[in-house]
């Protein structure tokens, strides 16, 4: 049962408003760094250390901001990390409610198939590479689309509007170049 785009937009706006009102603006890309830190700390227990003065790390990125990120690695059950886990769970629940996760021939969208063929490996590789580029860019910019664009614009931050304009200025021509044929 698909939700109307207008109702979906209103619900998304309400969620963002409540998040800012009750906790803090939404942003998720930092939590991928925290997840990397959790995995790295499991492999190298000396990565994050807790002392009476606070938490720090041998990794400069985790140690910055007075060990804020190192503290999140040491104690990951905080609002932001749980929020990211809940987003993934929410996506899974939504997919299940809408009829399940597409499998077989339905797993490749018609627009992709028309432009790039039926190869699932090619589709998954492109999705992974695209995600990797977006995440790298998000960390380079110090935040992600949900933090910069969605939360930023909702708070009427000029940087949010500039980021949104730049994102669309890049996304539209790239989409037009990649998807020349319609499904």
DOVO-289220 format. One line per 10 residues: their letters; for each residue x, y, z negated of C-alpha. Coordinates in steps of 0.001 Angstrom, whole numbers, plus 524288, in hexadecimal, padded with zeros to 5 digits. Last residue first. Layout:
N
A) X/Y/Z | ... $
//
This chain:
183
XXXXXXXXXX) 82E07/80A67/84B86 | 833A8/8172D/85077 | 840E9/8177A/85726 | 84B73/8215E/853E2 | 84CCC/81CEB/845C2 | 85B17/81F80/8429C | 85C8B/82CDC/84903 | 84F64/83206/84456 | 851EB/82C8F/836C4 | 85F4C/83331/83640 $
XXXXXXXXXX) 8592A/83FED/83AF8 | 84EB5/83F8D/8304C | 85743/83AD7/82522 | 861DA/8456A/825C4 | 8594A/8519E/825A5 | 85018/84A41/81C89 | 85AB7/84830/81268 | 8600C/855EF/81434 | 852BE/85C2D/81231 | 8505D/853B4/80635 $
XXXXXXXXXX) 85DCF/85718/8008A | 85B65/865A6/8029A | 84DF9/86484/7FC35 | 8538E/85D48/7F089 | 85EF2/866E0/7EF6F | 85526/8720D/7EE75 | 84F72/86BAE/7E243 | 8409E/86CB8/7E1F6 | 83F93/8628B/7D706 | 837B7/859D9/7E01C $
XXXXXXXXXX) 841B5/85CA3/7EAAC | 84CB6/857B3/7E221 | 8455B/84BBC/7DD63 | 8423E/8476F/7EB39 | 84E16/84C52/7F28B | 859D7/84BE9/7E9AA | 8561C/8417C/7DFCD | 84DB5/838B7/7E847 | 856B5/83AB8/7F3D3 | 8629E/8370C/7EBE7 $
XXXXXXXXXX) 86C5F/83DFF/7E35A | 87A30/84331/7E20D | 87BD1/845FA/7F08E | 88688/83BA9/7F1EE | 87E28/83259/7E9EE | 872B7/8346A/7F31D | 87B5A/83356/7FF19 | 8808D/82637/7FA7B | 872A9/821B9/7F788 | 86DE3/825F1/804FF $
XXXXXXXXXX) 8795D/81F65/80BD5 | 87783/812C3/80438 | 868EC/812B3/806D2 | 86B3F/8147B/81564 | 8756D/80996/81556 | 86C23/8006A/80E35 | 860B4/80397/81732 | 86957/8020A/82341 | 86E9C/7F500/81E68 | 860CB/7F05B/81B33 $
XXXXXXXXXX) 85BBF/7F3DC/828C8 | 86798/7EE09/82FC6 | 8666E/7E17E/827D5 | 857D7/7E0F6/82AA8 | 85A90/7E14D/8393F | 84DD8/7E38E/840B9 | 851C2/7EEBD/849A8 | 8574E/7FC67/847BD | 84DCE/80670/84D2F | 8410C/7FEE9/84E93 $
XXXXXXXXXX) 843F5/7F62C/842DA | 846B8/80209/83A38 | 839D5/8087C/83E0F | 83286/7FB97/83C10 | 83782/7FA27/82E25 | 83FB1/7EDF8/82B57 | 83ADA/7E5F4/81FCE | 82E15/7E2A6/826E2 | 834F0/7D89D/82F6E | 83872/7D050/823AE $
XXXXXXXXXX) 8352F/7D640/8168A | 82E6B/7E2BC/8126B | 82E2D/7E48B/80395 | 820BD/7E1EF/7FE50 | 812E8/7E5F8/8015B | 811F5/7F413/7FCDD | 81178/7F03D/7EE7F | 81E2D/7E89D/7EFFA | 824ED/7F431/7F667 | 8203C/7FD4B/7EBA0 $
XXXXXXXXXX) 824EA/7F3E9/7E107 | 83251/7F309/7E77B | 83350/801C5/7E8F5 | 82F3A/8038D/7DACF | 839BB/7F9F0/7D66A | 84405/8018A/7DDF9 | 83F22/80E73/7D880 | 83E85/80888/7CAC4 | 84CF6/804E9/7CBA5 | 8500A/812E6/7CF98 $
XXXXXXXXXX) 847D0/81844/7C457 | 84E81/80EE8/7BACB | 85B8B/814D4/7BEBD | 856A4/822CD/7BD5A | 84F7C/820F0/7B06F | 85A82/819E4/7A96D | 85D19/80B5F/7A80C | 86AD0/80C64/7ADA7 | 8721A/80DC5/7A0B2 | 880A3/80BCD/7A39B $
XXXXXXXXXX) 87F03/80FE6/7B1D4 | 876D2/81BB2/7ADB9 | 8815E/81F6C/7A3E8 | 88BA5/81E85/7AE99 | 88320/82798/7B6B3 | 88273/831D1/7ABE2 | 890C8/83039/7A857 | 89313/83E96/7A564 | 88DA8/842A3/7B2A7 | 897E4/83A70/7B98F $
XXXXXXXXXX) 89C1F/82D28/7B448 | 89425/8252E/7BE04 | 89A44/82C7F/7C96D | 8A7FA/82BCF/7C3BF | 8A789/81D0C/7C1B6 | 8AF12/8196C/7B562 | 8A255/81BFA/7AE64 | 89CD7/8239A/7A306 | 89275/8227A/7988A | 891DB/82AF5/78C78 $
XXXXXXXXXX) 89A76/830AC/781C2 | 89905/82498/778FC | 89D7B/81C6F/78463 | 896C0/81500/78F45 | 89EAF/80FCE/79A7B | 89AF9/80DA7/7A8AF | 8A41A/8077A/7B2B4 | 8AB25/7FEBA/7A8ED | 8A113/7F3CC/7AAAB | 8A555/7F20A/7B8DC $
XXXXXXXXXX) 89C26/7E8C8/7C01E | 89026/7EC2A/7B7E7 | 8946C/7FA70/7B7FB | 894E4/7FA20/7C6E3 | 886ED/7F4EF/7C775 | 881F4/7FF21/7BDDB | 889AC/809B6/7C4ED | 883BD/805FF/7D20D | 87659/806C4/7CBA5 | 879D9/8143C/7C63A $
XXXXXXXXXX) 87E2F/8189B/7D3C3 | 8711F/813C6/7D8F8 | 86ABD/81B77/7CDFE | 870E7/827FD/7D304 | 868BD/826BC/7DF67 | 85BCE/82741/7D81D | 856B1/834FA/7D618 | 849D0/838FB/7CFF9 | 84917/8457A/7C829 | 8486C/843D8/7B961 $
XXXXXXXXXX) 83FF9/83DCA/7AEB6 | 831DC/841DF/7AC6A | 82FB7/84D80/7B570 | 8397B/84975/7BFC8 | 8345D/83B7E/7C03C | 8263C/8400D/7BF92 | 82819/8493F/7CB25 | 82F2B/83EC9/7D2F6 | 8245C/834E7/7D056 | 819E2/83EDD/7D3E0 $
XXXXXXXXXX) 820CC/84253/7E08D | 821B2/833EF/7E421 | 81339/8322E/7E138 | 80FC1/83E02/7E998 | 81825/83918/7F4B9 | 81232/82B87/7F3E2 | 80471/8313E/7F3FA | 807D4/83904/80031 | 80E94/82D6E/80696 | 802A3/824BA/8047D $
XXX) 80660/81852/7FD4E | 807CE/80BBF/804D6 | 80000/80000/80000 $
//
